């Protein structure tokens, strides 16, 4: 189950995708997936932590209905 809001500072790749937001910002799951998708070219999945990879996979499954538009 996804949290209601996601702290961007906890996830380095999300933080990079949300560089226009304050470091202390929290985003909804839908906003997080949108940020990952919009910044897909720069997304470094190989160096992503297991925790962040799990978050991204959960977002794709639950919000994107199995589709990543990046």
C-alpha positions as CSV (number, residue, x, y, z in Angstrom):
1,X,0.0,0.0,0.0
2,X,1.3,3.4,-0.9
3,X,1.5,6.2,1.6
4,X,-0.7,9.3,1.2
5,X,2.3,11.5,0.7
6,X,5.9,10.7,-0.2
7,X,8.8,12.8,1.2
8,X,11.1,13.6,-1.7
9,X,14.2,13.9,0.4
10,X,14.0,10.2,1.3
11,X,14.4,9.0,-2.4
12,X,17.5,10.5,-4.2
13,X,16.2,9.9,-7.8
14,X,12.8,11.4,-6.9
15,X,14.6,14.3,-5.3
16,X,16.5,14.9,-8.6
17,X,13.3,14.7,-10.5
18,X,11.7,17.2,-8.1
19,X,14.6,19.6,-8.1
20,X,12.2,22.5,-8.6
21,X,10.5,21.7,-5.2
22,X,11.9,22.4,-1.7
23,X,13.8,19.5,-0.2
24,X,11.3,19.1,2.5
25,X,8.4,18.8,0.1
26,X,6.0,15.8,0.1
27,X,4.1,14.7,-3.0
28,X,1.2,12.4,-3.6
29,X,1.8,9.0,-5.2
30,X,0.4,10.3,-8.5
31,X,2.7,13.3,-8.4
32,X,5.7,11.1,-7.7
33,X,5.0,8.8,-10.6
34,X,4.5,11.9,-12.8
35,X,7.9,13.3,-11.7
36,X,9.6,9.9,-12.3
37,X,8.0,9.7,-15.8
38,X,8.9,13.3,-16.7
39,X,12.5,12.8,-15.7
40,X,12.8,9.2,-17.1
41,X,15.8,10.1,-19.3
42,X,17.9,11.0,-16.2
43,X,16.5,8.2,-14.0
44,X,19.3,5.9,-12.8
45,X,17.6,2.6,-11.9
46,X,20.9,0.7,-11.6
47,X,22.1,2.9,-8.7
48,X,18.6,3.3,-7.2
49,X,18.3,1.9,-3.6
50,X,16.1,-1.2,-3.1
51,X,13.7,1.0,-1.2
52,X,13.3,3.5,-4.0
53,X,13.1,0.8,-6.6
54,X,10.3,-0.8,-4.6
55,X,8.5,2.6,-4.4
56,X,8.8,3.1,-8.1
57,X,7.5,-0.4,-8.9
58,X,4.6,0.1,-6.5
59,X,3.8,3.4,-8.1
60,X,3.8,1.9,-11.6
61,X,1.6,-1.0,-10.5
62,X,-0.9,0.9,-8.4
63,X,-1.0,4.4,-10.0
64,X,0.2,3.6,-13.5
65,X,-1.7,0.3,-13.8
66,X,1.4,-1.5,-14.8
67,X,2.6,1.1,-17.3
68,X,5.5,3.5,-17.0
69,X,5.2,6.3,-19.5
70,X,8.8,7.4,-19.4
